[in-house]
Amino acid sequence: MAENEGIWFIKLTEFYKVAELAQIPEEGSKVIDFMRKEIALFRHAGKVYALDNLCPHRQAPLSTGEIADGAVLCPWHKARFDLATGKGLPGPHRADIGCYQVEIVNDDIMLKR
């Protein structure tokens, strides 16, 4: 912990195991609960990505959307979100969504708090 003008801060940099690679097929997804949020894990082009599962437009489950060209497509209104950043891409809706840092350790999928 570090002290800054009488206020104590705790650096929260831990990673937590949330799933195993074998639980997500290549070009597939899995929904998890992480820190009281519904997160979609996507496996695409040999990497794993973690994004908020709900589209900001109408709360569609992004985990059921198509994965293509490094993005996930909202199954209801075709909004697209970059898998690596959560940024909304050009299309019908451009709001960003939450994106989480992922590490793979011995086939375990770890998310940063």
C-alpha positions as CSV (number, residue, x, y, z in Angstrom):
1,M,0.0,0.0,0.0
2,A,1.1,3.6,-0.6
3,E,0.2,6.7,1.3
4,N,-0.7,9.8,-0.5
5,E,-1.7,12.9,1.6
6,G,-3.3,10.7,4.4
7,I,-5.3,8.5,1.9
8,W,-4.3,4.9,1.6
9,F,-4.4,3.2,-1.8
10,I,-4.3,-0.5,-2.6
11,K,-3.0,-1.5,-6.0
12,L,-5.4,-4.2,-7.4
13,T,-3.5,-5.9,-10.1
14,E,-4.3,-9.6,-9.4
15,F,-5.4,-11.9,-12.1
16,Y,-8.1,-14.5,-11.4
17,K,-8.8,-17.8,-13.1
18,V,-12.2,-17.6,-14.8
19,A,-12.2,-20.6,-17.3
20,E,-10.0,-23.0,-19.1
21,L,-9.1,-22.9,-22.8
22,A,-10.8,-26.2,-23.5
23,Q,-14.1,-24.6,-22.5
24,I,-14.2,-22.2,-25.4
25,P,-14.2,-23.6,-29.0
26,E,-12.1,-21.7,-31.5
27,E,-14.2,-18.9,-33.0
28,G,-16.6,-19.5,-30.1
29,S,-17.6,-17.8,-26.8
30,K,-18.4,-18.5,-23.2
31,V,-20.3,-16.3,-20.7
32,I,-18.9,-15.9,-17.1
33,D,-19.7,-13.9,-14.1
34,F,-16.7,-11.8,-13.1
35,M,-16.7,-9.2,-10.3
36,R,-20.6,-9.1,-10.5
37,K,-20.6,-8.5,-14.2
38,E,-21.6,-10.7,-17.1
39,I,-18.5,-11.1,-19.3
40,A,-18.2,-12.8,-22.7
41,L,-15.0,-14.6,-23.4
42,F,-14.3,-14.9,-27.1
43,R,-11.7,-17.2,-28.8
44,H,-10.6,-15.8,-32.1
45,A,-7.6,-16.4,-34.3
46,G,-5.7,-18.2,-31.5
47,K,-6.4,-15.5,-28.8
48,V,-8.9,-15.0,-26.0
49,Y,-10.7,-11.7,-25.5
50,A,-13.0,-10.6,-22.7
51,L,-15.8,-8.0,-23.2
52,D,-18.9,-7.0,-21.4
53,N,-21.5,-9.4,-22.7
54,L,-24.4,-6.9,-23.2
55,C,-24.7,-4.6,-26.1
56,P,-25.2,-1.0,-24.9
57,H,-28.0,-0.4,-27.4
58,R,-30.7,-2.9,-26.3
59,Q,-28.7,-5.3,-24.0
60,A,-28.4,-8.1,-26.6
61,P,-26.1,-10.9,-25.5
62,L,-22.9,-10.4,-27.6
63,S,-21.8,-13.9,-26.7
64,T,-24.3,-15.1,-29.3
65,G,-23.1,-12.8,-32.0
66,E,-20.9,-13.6,-35.0
67,I,-17.1,-13.2,-34.7
68,A,-15.3,-12.0,-37.8
69,D,-12.3,-9.8,-38.6
70,G,-11.4,-9.2,-35.0
71,A,-14.9,-8.0,-34.0
72,V,-18.1,-9.3,-32.6
73,L,-21.4,-8.5,-34.3
74,C,-24.4,-7.8,-32.1
75,P,-27.0,-10.4,-33.0
76,W,-30.0,-8.0,-32.8
77,H,-28.9,-4.8,-34.5
78,K,-25.6,-5.6,-36.2
79,A,-23.5,-3.1,-34.1
80,R,-19.8,-4.2,-34.1
81,F,-17.2,-4.1,-31.3
82,D,-13.5,-4.6,-31.6
83,L,-12.5,-7.7,-29.6
84,A,-9.2,-6.3,-28.5
85,T,-10.4,-2.9,-27.3
86,G,-14.2,-3.0,-26.9
87,K,-14.5,0.1,-29.2
88,G,-17.6,0.5,-31.2
89,L,-16.9,0.2,-34.9
90,P,-18.6,2.0,-37.7
91,G,-22.2,0.8,-38.1
92,P,-25.6,1.4,-36.6
93,H,-24.4,2.0,-33.0
94,R,-20.9,3.1,-32.0
95,A,-20.8,3.1,-28.2
96,D,-17.8,1.3,-26.6
97,I,-18.1,-1.6,-24.2
98,G,-15.9,-2.8,-21.3
99,C,-12.8,-4.7,-22.2
100,Y,-10.7,-6.8,-19.8
101,Q,-7.1,-7.8,-19.8
102,V,-6.6,-11.5,-20.4
103,E,-3.6,-13.8,-19.7
104,I,-3.3,-17.5,-20.5
105,V,-1.4,-19.5,-17.9
106,N,-1.0,-23.2,-18.4
107,D,-4.3,-23.3,-20.4
108,D,-6.1,-21.3,-17.7
109,I,-7.8,-18.1,-18.7
110,M,-7.0,-15.4,-16.3
111,L,-8.7,-11.9,-16.1
112,K,-7.3,-8.9,-14.4
113,R,-9.4,-7.3,-11.7
